[in-house]
Amino acid sequence: MQQEDDWDRDLLLDPAWEKQQRKTFTAWCNSHLRKAGTQIENIEEDFRDGLKLMLLLEVISGERLAKPERGKMRVHKISNVNKALNFIASKGVKLVSIGAEEIVDGNAKMTLGMIWTIILRFAIQDISVEETSAKEGLLLWCQRKTAPYKNVNIQNFHISWKDGLGFCALIHRHRPELIDYGKLRKDDPMTNLNTAFDVAEKYLDIPKMLDAEDIVSTLRPDEKAIMTYVSCYYHAFSGKQKAETAANRICKVLAVNQENEQLMEDYERLASDLLEWIRRTIPWLENRVPESTMHAMQQKLEDFRGYRRQHKPPKVQEKCQLEINFNTLQTKLRLSNRPAFMPSEGRMVSDISNAWGALEGAEKGYEEWLLNEIRRLERLDHLAEKFRQKAAIHEAWTEGKEGMLTKKDYEVASLSDIKALLKKHEAFESDLAAHQDRVEQIAAIAQELNELEYYDSPSVNARCQKICDQWDSLGAMTQKRSEALQKTEKLLETIDQLYLEFAKRAAPFNNWMEGAMEDLQDTFIVHTIEEIQGLSTAHEQFKATLPEADKERQAILGIHNEIAKIVQTYHVNMAGTNPYTTINPQEINAKWDKVRQLVPQRDQALIEEHARQQNNERLRRQFASQANIIGPWIQTKMEEIGRISIEMHGTLEDQLTHLRQYEKSIVNYKPKIDQLEGDHQQIQEALIFDNKHTNYTMEHIRVGWEQLLTTIARTINEIENQILTRDAKGISQEQLSEFRASFNHFDRKRTGMMDGEDFRTCLISMGYNMGEAEFARIMSIVDPNRLGVVTFQAFIDFMSRETADTDTADQVMASFKVLAGDKNYILAEELRRELPPDQAEYCIARMAPYTGPDAVPGALDYMSFSTALYGESDL
């Protein structure tokens, strides 16, 4: 055994601790020695001969030691003590600095150390709580037991026990009847300690090993004394727990057995009750005596449904619970190593299942019988109700039909009315034929009711006969009305044919006249001489059709005269006008006269429009002759400028001079543009909207001219910017030429701009090695508007930024510091002294006051000003 802590000789130099250990260890030894009928008075004297030491080890270990020496000589005593020490060592205890001679000589410190080693090994080492043992296990046990108690916080084996509440809490936790814990006070440690020591000695057989006065008066009580005394509590209460565990085990076994017996009794009772209910129910379900009325049979069905809803469900639940209880009981018996339960004869689960199957078979047969009987009675009632319904429907349908068939309405009807009456009569005949099936059904149902001996058969037969007689009468009247309608129809068809022919010829002729009037009065809009010539030709063709139209008019009027003649001759009753058209002869004659008046008016309008279109054609040709010259000239100049911007040679100043001379020659062309504007104004005033003689509009010319001027100005501006860039960045003419050559080479589309991929290829050819992120950063510089293209000016700015040295914010800041004489601020007079006046005032106006610790009145902050300068430049 690894010693929990080595024996500290210096520890015993404290008289208070030594006194506590001497008293505690003596009491502990006596608590065991009294089992052998002896005790010690002085711990260092009574163990000197080794006899009581060996006896103590035999009592606490339960083992026999070697036979002791009974002599009184020193050598005998050393031998006995060595036997005791060897026994302790055999139990895995490492004895440090403890020898038999010192024990025999009565060395108090060594004797106390030896006893502490024995206590550790035999009273504390075997304590185990939640995977901790010995001292830690004992401490954890104390913490767990005292956790629910207020004012108790066990963290060690010395000062945590000074107030005595820890000892009282341990006793109250296991034997609450021994101490009234609620009356204890933390500020009264003497009472608490004495209460715990007295109760433990009186009721728990734990001797009083500590003095309350010693613990209270000592700043830090002896840890070993406290541990020894607390271990006695642990062993006292752990024995009680074993007894309680044994009692609990017995109670558990008995409870399981009692529960199983109760389940057996419940099963037997439930099985008997369920089988008795099945025995009583089956005869009721096997009763098949029929009832004579539907009400009685429905009452039986309702009783059966009540059985299904109210009586059977609880029994189904009982059966299910019975099976569950049986299975649960068998499982519990098996798990507790008990024999399986065998129900009494006739009450097995299989017996209950068989009885339940017989019940359900009887139930199914009874339900089928009830339904068949109800269907039979329902059939008879249904036939009677069906007869009444069909008879009522038929009688309602025939109501008013005889009066309709005897009406003379066809004598004053027109042909369309006659045809409508005929169609209506045909529909009635179809309806009459359809009702034939209903009449036959009524007769068939009456016959079936007679065969089934329906109790009200006489009234059914009388009603059926009345329906059949009325049916025959309706058939005869229907035939008579059909003949009268057909005769009247033939009389009116001749007149109707003439009406129809008049309508067929009058409608298109009327439409022709209306179209002709509309065309002759239509305000035409033409834009070319060809269009007016086409209108004149069409008008002449129209005038050629007028004689033939007049013949058609005469023929239509002849049809109307023939209708009037027939009506007068046969005295036909004409109800209204022509049903096929609203056109009449008077309307036709009036429209014809209107057409004859509009023809000469149209002739005059066409002659005037022809003259206007000849003048418009002259204006078109005049504009086209100039536009066809100016448009190509502008396009040619645009192409020349494009080539000049790409292929320029010489110095930038030479190129700028050449471009300005070229710009002057273009501006000198402006009078011709103005002349063309005048021609265009005349065309607009004449409302001419197209010109087939040219593809150029004035808008095209204006846009091209403005674009030409803008392009030459932008090209000149680019050269000027290149000069500024060259002078500002110190770029040589050769570098600019090289930049231009590279740009032109990768400007594959010759647009004066590179797209993103061309720009990437250009950078790679110039030795740039970059990833996507770096390329995106460069594109954000050369294409800040994200148009996807790089101009030559942006390309030059980027290349000059890459190749030329530029000032930085730090350099400018260092320059200001030189002017300020190495100060962190600068004064206005220093700026005015060192810089030109305008630049000095510019800095003074924009520099913020300096607020540093070394600031003086009028000090200016040149550092933030320098940073802001380059911040604005970057933006």
Buried (B, 14 or more C-beta within 10 A) or exposed (E): BEBBEEBEEEBBEBEBBBBBBBBBBBBBBBBBBEEEEBBBEEBBEBBBBBBBBBBBBBBBBEEEBEEBBEEEEEEBBBBBBBBBBEBBEEBEBEBEEBBBEBBBBBBBBBBBBBBBBBBBBBBBBEBBBEEBBBBBBBBBBBBEBBEEBEEBEBEEBBBBBBBBBBBBBBBBBBBEEBBEBEEBEEEEBEBBBBBBBEBBBEBBEBBBBBBBEBBBEBEEBBBBBBBBBBBBBBEBBEEEEEEEEEEEEEEEEEEBEEBBEEBBEBBBEBBEEBBEBBEEBBEEBEEEEEBEEBEEBBEBBEEBEEBEEEEBEEBEEBBEBBBEBBEBBBEBBEEEEBEEBEBEEEBBBEBBEEBBEBBEEBBEEBBEBBEEBBEEBEEBEEBBEBBBEBBEEBEEEBEEBEEEBEEEEBEEBBBBBBBEBBEEBEEBBEEBEEBEEBBEBBBEBBEBBBEEEBEEBEEBBEBBEEBEEBBEEBEEBBEEBBEBBEEBBEEBEBBBEBBBBBBEBBBEBBEBBEEBBEBBEEEEEBBBBEEBBEBBEEBEEBEEEEEEBEEBBEEBBEBBEEBEEEEEEEEBEBEEEBBBBEBEBEEBEEBBEBBEEBBEEBEEBBEEBBEEBEEBBEBBEBBBEBBEEBBEBBEEBBEBBBEBBBEBEEBBEEBBEBBEEBBEEBEEBEEEBEEBEEBBEEBEEBEBEEBEBBEBBBEBBBEBBEEBBEBBEBBBEBBEBBBEBBEEBEBEEEBBBBBBEBBBEBBEEEEBBBBBEBBBBBBEEEEEEEEEEEBEEBBEEBBEEEEEBBBBBBBBBBBBEEEBEEEEBEEBBEBBBEBBEEBBBBBBEBBBEBBEEEEBBEBBEEBEEBEEEEBEEEBBBBBBBBBBBBEEEEE
